[in-house]
Amino acid sequence: MRRKLVVANWKMHGNLERNRLLLQEIVAGVQGLHNADFAVCVPHPYLFQAQQMLAATNVAWGAQNVHQAEQGAYTGAVSAWMVADFGCTYAIIGHSERRGQFRETNECAARSMKLAIKAGLVPIYCMGETLDEYEAGVTEAVVASQLDGVLNIVGIKLFSKVVFAYEPVWAIGTGRTASPGQAQAVHEFIRARIAKHDLEVAAGLRILYGGSVKPANAAQLLVMPDIDGGLIGSASLAADEFVAICRVANGAPGSKRRV
């Protein structure tokens, strides 16, 4: 059975004092929860603060992106090795906001993914369709393209080192959420598509759901057999909401103690 994972994505929010208070409350709230995994992905300037505050806790930390090159003349970019220097476990790759606002492609994501793995990080690879694509009924085609676009470059064996996240773009920050059944259907599709290449990798793969996950709907989403946790946006900026979701994951079917 796959262990649940709940990851906070703070996006471009925070300052040192707000972060300190938020992290303190999160750490206190999830202390003693050992049946699931928890992480916070913070803006790059705050990785040191996260490392200092979370190193002795059961909350991991990570970055929201890494560049596609190991090093070089890329002003403003941050490499996977720079992120790893701060003890990060995770790095979000291919988020819809990176695709939409910064024009990052599947190829960019694949290159970032390979370097993140090489640097010892666990990539969290995001996929999802826009509202127009959803209404056109091409969700599976879009997700398949995003999945195959990295699979063809990274290779199926490295997928065992990746966490995947399905985030319908039309549900991110809008208050709209895919129903548990809708989300499960896409998660099942992702797992089945990977299973065509490697059954063992597919069976062990953790696939998170993101898109307006709140305490009120977390239980209904996390009970689905192919939803292995959540990538949490706005709710992760409120400690009580994020901790409530973590508690749901800790007690959800499929959660288990690490051995």
N, C-alpha and C positions, 0 to 999 in steps of 0.2 A: 504493500500500500504506500502511496506517495504522501510525503509529509507536507502539510500546508505551509504556505509562505505568504506573509503580508509585507508589502514594501511600500513605504511612503515616498512619494515624489513631490518634493516641495516646490519644484519649478523655480521661478525667479522671485522667491519670497524669503524674507528673513533678515535679521541683523544679529549681532553678537548677543545682545541682551535677550531678545525674543527667542532666539535659538536656545539659549541657556535654560530659560524657563520651560520651553516646550520639551526639550530633551529630558530635563529633570522629571517632568510629569509623565512622559512616556516610559522612562526607565522604571519609575515607581509603579506605574500601572501594569506593566507586563512582568514585573518581578515575580518569580514563582510559576510562570507559565512555561512549561517545558515540552508541551506536546505539539508545538508548531515553531516555525522560524519567523523572525521579525527583522526588518531592516529599514533604514532611513537613507534616502538618496538626496544629498544636499547640494547646493551650488558649490562650485569648485573652491571659492575663497574660504568656505567654512569646513572643508574636509579636516583640517587640523583640529578645529574645535570639536568636531564629531569624534575624531579619534581619541582625543583627550577625555571626553565625557563618556564614551561608550566602550572603551577598551576592556573594562572589567565587568561588563554587563552581558545580558543575553540578547542585546540588540546589535546587529551588524550595521555597517554603513557602506555607502557607495556613492558613485558619481552619476550625473545625469547624462553624460555623453563622454566619449573619447574620440580623438581624431583618427583619421585613416592612415596616418604615417607614424613611424616610430619616432622621428625627430626631423628637424629641418627648418626652413624659412617659412613658417606658417604663423605669422603674427596673430596672437590672440587664441591660438589653439592649445589644447592640453592633450598630452599623449597618455596612453594606457600605463606606461611606466611611471609617469608623474603621479597619476592617481594611485597606483599600487604603492608608491612611497608612503602614502598616508594610511596604509593598512586596510584599504578598501576590500570588501568582498565582491561587491557588485558594480556593474556599470550598465546603465540603460542605453540601448542601441536602437536606432531607427524609430524613435518616437514620432508620432504624427506631426507634432509641432516642429520637429527637426526636418521632416520631409516637406511640410507645407510652407514653412516660413524661411527655411534655410536651403531648400531645394536639394536635400540629401536623397540619394537614390538607393535602390536595393544594393547596388555594387558598393557604394560608400559604406552602407551598413555592414556588408559582408567583410569588407577590409577591416573595419573597426572591430568587428566580432573576432576575427582571426587574431588581431593584435592584442585584444583584451584577454583572450584565452592564453596567448603566449606569455602575457605579463602576469598570469596567475589569477585573473579576475573571472567572475562568472557574468557573462553578458545576459541582460534581460532584453530579449529582442521583441519589439512591438510590431503588431500588425493590426490593420483595421480599415474599414471602408468609410467613405464620406456619406453624408446624407443623400446626395444625388445618386451615389452608387447603391446605397441601401434601397432607396425607393425604386431604382431600376432593376432590382433583384439580382445584382451581380456580386453580392457579398462573397460567395465562395470563389468566384473567379479572381477577385481582387486579392483575397487572402492567399489563394494558391500562388498567384504571381509574386507576392511578397515573400512567401515561404520558399518557393523554388528559386527565386532570385538570389537568396543567400545559400541555399543548399547546393546549388551548382558550383559555387565558389568555395564554400567552406568544407563541404563533404559531410556525409551522414554520421560518421564516427564522432566528429567534434560536436554534433548536436547533443550528445550525452553530457556535455559540459555547459549547456545553455539552458536558461529558463526562458520560456516564451510567454508573451502577454498578448491577449486579444483585447484591443481597445477600439470599439466602434467610434469613429471620430464624431459622429452625430450625438454621442452620449457623453463626451468629455466636457465637463464644466457647463453643461446645458441643463442639468437637472433631469434629463431624460435618461432612462436606463433600459438596456435590452432586458426583456423578461428572462427569468431563469431558464426557461425552455429555449428561447432564442440564443442566449449565450452558450448554453450546453451544446446546442446543435453545431455551432461554429467550433467550439473546443473539440467536439467529437470528430468533426471534419478534419481539423488540423492533425489530431492524433492518428486518424486513419490514413491520411496522406503520407505521414512520416512512416507509418507501419508498412507501407508498400516498399519502403527501402530497408527498414530494419525493425523487426517486431520488438526486440529487446529495448532498443533506444526509445521507441514510441511508448512502451509500457512504463518506463521510468521517468519520462519527460514531465516536468512540472509546467503547467499552462495556467497562467494567472488571468483573471478578468479585471479590466479597468474600464471605467466609464460611469462616474457618479455613484460609486459604491458608498453606501452609508450604513450606519448601524441598523437602520430599519429594514434594509434589504439584504444585508450580508448573510444572514442565516439561510435565506431562500437560495441565494446564489451558491454559497459554499457547500450546500448539501448535494449539488449536482455532481455526478460521478467523474466528469472530466474537468471540473473547475478546481484547481489545486491551490487557490489563494487569490489575493487581490493586489493590484497595483493601484494605490490610493492617491488621488490628487488632493482636491480641496479639503476633504475630511481629514487628511493627515496634518493639516495646519491647526487643528483643534485637538488637543491631547485627549480629551474625554471621548471624542468620536473615534479617533484612531485606536485608542486602547480598547474601546468597545468592540471594534471590528477584530482586533487581535484576540480578544477573549472568545469571540464566536469561532474564529479559526482554531483556537486551542482546543475547543470542545467539539469541533465538527467531525463527522464521520471521515475516517481516513487519517486523522491526526494520530500521531503516535510518539512515543518517547524515542529519542535518538539512542542508538545502541553502539 
